[in-house]
Amino acid sequence: MKRLQLEDLSKQLGFSKTLISMVLNGKGNQYGISKKTQAEVLDAVAKLDYTPNKFAKALRTGKSNFIGLIVADIANPFYSKIAKNIEGVLFEKNYNLMVCSTDENEEKEKRLVEMMINQQGVDGLIIASTFKDSSFYDQPRYSSIPTVFIDRVLPLFNTNYVVIDNYGGALEIINHLAAKGCKKNACFSITPSFISTIEDRVNGYKDALTKNKLKFDPSLLRPINFEKVQSDVEEAITDLLKTQPDLDAIFALNNNIATAILNVLKKKQFVEKGNKIKIACFDDIDLFNIIDRPIISVSQPVEEIGKNASLLILDIMDGKQTNKSNIVLSTKLIER
């Protein structure tokens, strides 16, 4: 069956395509179109089952009203909450959100960016990038697309971004552990370790040890593979309980690692020794409020990240934001 076009509607109703388009876009009152005419158009559209083609609209207006969001892992509660907040703001502004995950894979990120720009024709991008440097986004065909980076920044890249104070949050959590008498604090990092978020948290961890006159022990800094979180965490805990019997705390650099730690410490062979270890996490998730074990955490302002990123990308697209905007939000320590 032939798809009903705007031109077909115009012929059947006897109204211009422009008038019909105004009514369908909710601008009838704005342009003085009578309530009777608007009702006729909407009634006919409902009966004829007309659905406007978003790509045709993009050709007419130069806009698709779609924003692309690319994150490392949408299954991670941190990113899913940010996505929900971004979607809420954009929906109020008549924009739709398209979300994809890179799984910390640079090649996948490249394909997703190209797909969103070339196939979907998005008006702008919000990205938590996996790249080590900015060379990909420096290319003219990408640098011309309105873009806001969130969560992570690419080194030596003058761009728009909304991030949190990763260094300060890590510093605060280790200061807190030290004040509670924890002298031997392990840190479970995550790959890829070059990402700015991870580098800043590790540096905050190291500097906090120094400020509290605690020696940094490289054997207590354990890299956890993004693709093998559960098994790597169990292996690290098994080794630490053997080699570091006086371990006081484990600082997890994200909530996936913290969840894996909790799962491991529930196992029979770890319960007795594991109960003596304090668990801290750079992130705060709902799980921490319902389990018996008290988790010390740093809460990230996900609502503010989502709201700031949304409003910034809209301002860039509308030409209201011409200078590069760098927004750094504060974290909050939660004691349990």
C-alpha positions in Angstrom: 0.0 0.0 0.0 1.3 3.5 -0.9 2.2 5.6 2.1 -0.1 8.6 2.5 1.9 11.8 1.9 1.3 15.3 3.1 0.5 16.3 -0.5 -2.3 13.7 -0.6 -3.7 15.2 2.6 -3.6 18.6 1.0 -5.5 17.4 -2.1 -8.2 15.5 -0.1 -8.8 18.3 2.4 -8.4 21.3 0.2 -5.9 22.9 2.6 -2.3 23.9 1.9 0.5 21.6 3.0 1.8 24.4 5.1 -1.5 24.8 7.0 -1.7 21.1 7.6 1.8 20.9 8.8 1.2 23.8 11.3 -1.8 22.0 12.7 0.0 18.6 13.0 3.0 20.4 14.7 0.6 21.9 17.3 1.1 25.5 16.0 -2.5 26.1 14.8 -3.3 28.6 17.5 0.0 30.3 17.1 -0.6 31.1 13.4 -4.3 32.0 13.8 -5.8 28.9 12.3 -9.5 28.5 13.4 -10.5 25.8 15.8 -12.9 24.5 13.2 -10.2 24.1 10.6 -7.8 22.5 13.1 -10.6 20.0 14.0 -11.2 19.1 10.4 -7.5 18.5 9.8 -7.1 16.3 12.9 -10.3 14.4 12.3 -9.2 13.6 8.7 -5.7 12.6 9.7 -7.2 10.2 12.3 -9.5 8.6 9.8 -6.8 8.3 7.1 -4.2 7.0 9.5 -1.6 9.5 8.3 1.8 9.3 10.0 4.4 12.0 9.1 7.7 10.7 7.9 10.5 12.0 10.3 13.1 11.9 7.5 10.8 14.0 5.2 10.4 16.4 8.0 14.1 16.6 8.5 14.5 17.5 4.8 12.0 20.2 5.0 13.1 21.7 8.3 16.8 20.8 8.5 16.1 19.1 11.8 15.3 15.5 12.8 14.4 16.4 16.5 16.5 13.4 17.6 19.5 13.6 19.9 21.9 10.7 20.2 23.2 9.6 23.6 26.3 7.2 23.6 27.4 5.7 26.9 29.7 2.9 27.9 27.0 0.7 29.4 23.3 1.6 29.5 22.7 -1.3 31.9 24.8 0.5 34.5 22.3 2.3 36.8 24.5 5.4 36.7 24.1 5.8 32.9 20.5 4.6 32.8 19.5 7.3 35.4 21.4 10.0 33.4 19.6 8.8 30.2 16.2 9.0 31.9 16.9 12.6 33.1 18.1 13.6 29.6 15.1 12.1 28.0 12.8 13.9 30.4 14.3 17.4 29.6 14.4 16.7 25.8 10.8 15.4 25.7 9.6 18.7 27.1 11.4 20.5 24.3 9.9 18.2 21.6 13.1 16.2 21.1 13.5 12.4 21.1 16.5 10.5 22.5 18.3 7.7 20.9 20.5 5.7 23.3 23.4 3.3 22.4 26.1 1.5 24.4 29.8 1.2 23.4 30.8 -1.5 25.9 34.0 0.4 26.2 34.9 -0.5 22.6 36.4 2.3 20.5 35.5 0.7 17.1 31.9 0.3 18.3 31.8 4.0 19.3 33.1 5.0 15.9 30.3 3.0 14.2 27.6 4.3 16.5 28.7 8.0 15.9 28.7 7.4 12.1 25.3 5.7 12.2 23.7 8.4 14.3 25.0 11.2 12.1 24.8 9.6 8.6 21.8 7.3 8.9 19.7 8.8 11.7 20.6 12.4 11.0 20.6 13.4 14.7 20.7 17.1 15.5 23.3 16.7 18.3 25.2 14.1 20.3 25.8 13.6 24.1 28.7 11.2 24.6 30.5 9.4 27.4 33.5 8.5 25.3 35.8 5.5 25.4 38.5 7.1 23.3 42.0 7.7 24.6 42.4 11.0 22.7 40.3 13.5 20.6 41.6 12.7 17.1 38.4 11.0 16.0 36.2 14.0 17.1 38.7 16.5 15.7 37.7 15.4 12.1 35.7 18.1 10.3 32.7 15.9 9.6 32.3 15.2 13.4 33.5 18.5 14.9 30.7 20.3 13.1 28.0 18.3 14.9 26.8 19.9 18.2 28.3 17.7 20.9 28.4 17.6 24.7 30.7 15.1 26.5 29.5 13.8 29.8 31.2 11.9 32.7 34.6 11.8 30.9 36.8 14.3 29.2 39.3 13.7 26.4 42.8 15.1 27.2 43.8 18.4 25.6 40.4 18.7 23.9 38.6 22.0 23.9 35.0 21.0 23.9 31.7 21.2 25.8 31.4 18.9 28.8 29.5 18.1 32.0 31.4 16.0 34.5 31.7 15.6 38.2 34.7 16.2 40.5 36.1 12.6 40.4 39.4 13.6 42.1 37.7 15.4 45.0 35.1 12.6 45.5 37.8 9.9 45.8 39.9 12.1 48.1 36.9 12.6 50.4 36.1 8.9 50.6 39.6 7.9 51.5 39.9 10.8 54.0 36.7 9.4 55.6 38.1 5.9 55.8 41.4 7.1 57.3 39.4 9.1 59.9 37.6 5.8 60.8 41.0 4.2 61.5 41.4 2.4 58.2 45.1 2.3 57.4 45.3 -0.4 54.7 42.8 0.5 51.9 42.7 -1.4 48.6 41.4 0.2 45.5 39.6 -1.8 42.7 39.9 0.1 39.5 38.3 -0.7 36.1 39.6 -0.9 32.5 40.2 1.0 30.4 42.3 2.7 33.0 43.2 5.7 30.8 39.7 7.1 30.9 39.7 10.5 32.7 37.1 9.4 35.3 39.3 6.5 36.4 42.6 8.4 36.3 41.1 11.2 38.5 39.7 8.7 41.0 42.9 6.8 41.3 44.9 10.0 41.7 42.5 11.1 44.4 42.9 7.7 46.1 46.8 8.0 46.0 46.9 11.6 47.2 44.5 11.0 50.0 46.8 8.2 51.3 49.7 10.7 51.2 47.7 13.4 53.0 46.8 10.9 55.7 50.4 9.8 56.1 49.5 6.3 54.7 52.0 4.6 52.4 50.7 3.8 48.8 51.1 0.1 48.2 50.9 -0.8 44.5 49.7 -4.3 45.3 46.5 -2.8 46.8 45.6 -1.1 43.5 43.9 -3.8 41.5 42.7 -3.4 37.9 39.4 -5.1 37.1 38.6 -5.9 33.5 35.4 -4.3 32.3 34.4 -7.6 30.6 35.2 -9.8 33.5 34.2 -7.8 36.6 32.8 -10.7 38.7 35.7 -13.1 38.1 38.4 -10.5 38.5 36.9 -9.2 41.7 36.8 -12.7 43.2 40.4 -13.3 42.2 41.5 -10.1 43.7 39.7 -10.6 47.0 41.0 -14.2 47.2 44.5 -13.0 46.8 44.2 -10.0 49.1 42.8 -12.0 52.0 45.8 -14.3 51.7 48.5 -11.7 51.3 47.0 -8.8 53.3 45.4 -10.2 56.4 45.2 -6.8 58.0 43.2 -5.2 55.1 40.8 -2.6 56.4 38.8 -1.5 53.4 38.2 -1.9 49.7 37.4 1.2 47.6 35.4 0.3 44.4 35.7 2.8 41.6 32.2 2.1 40.3 29.0 0.5 41.3 29.5 -2.7 39.2 32.7 -3.4 41.1 31.0 -2.8 44.4 28.1 -5.1 43.6 30.6 -7.8 42.6 32.5 -7.3 45.9 29.2 -7.8 47.8 28.4 -11.0 45.9 31.9 -12.4 46.5 31.9 -11.6 50.2 28.6 -13.5 50.7 30.3 -16.7 49.7 30.9 -19.0 52.7 34.7 -19.1 52.4 34.9 -15.2 52.5 32.3 -14.4 55.2 34.4 -14.5 58.4 37.3 -12.4 57.1 35.2 -10.3 54.7 32.9 -9.0 57.4 35.8 -7.1 58.9 36.4 -5.1 55.7 34.7 -1.8 55.1 33.4 -1.3 51.6 33.4 2.1 49.9 32.1 2.9 46.4 32.4 5.9 44.1 28.7 5.9 43.2 25.5 5.4 45.1 22.8 3.0 44.0 19.5 1.9 45.4 20.9 -1.5 46.4 23.1 0.1 49.1 19.9 1.3 51.0 18.3 -2.1 51.3 21.2 -4.4 52.2 22.3 -5.0 55.8 26.0 -4.3 55.1 26.7 -0.5 55.4 28.3 0.9 52.3 30.2 4.2 52.4 29.6 5.9 49.0 30.0 9.0 47.0 26.8 10.1 45.4 27.0 11.6 41.9 24.4 14.2 40.9 22.9 12.3 38.0 19.9 14.6 37.7 22.1 17.6 37.4 24.4 15.8 34.9 21.4 15.0 32.7 19.7 18.4 33.1 22.9 20.3 32.4 23.9 18.2 29.4 20.4 18.5 27.9 20.1 22.2 28.3 23.7 22.7 27.0 23.1 20.7 23.8 19.9 22.5 23.1 21.6 25.9 23.6 24.4 24.9 21.2 22.0 23.7 18.6 20.0 27.0 18.9 23.1 29.1 18.6 22.7 30.5 22.2 25.9 28.8 23.4 28.9 29.8 21.3 31.8 29.5 23.8 32.9 26.1 25.1 31.2 25.3 28.4 32.9 23.2 31.0 30.6 22.2 33.9 32.1 20.4 36.9 29.6 19.2 39.5 30.3 18.3 43.1 29.8 14.9 44.8 28.3 14.1 48.2 29.7 11.6 50.7 27.1 9.2 52.2 27.9 7.5 55.4 26.0 4.4 56.5 
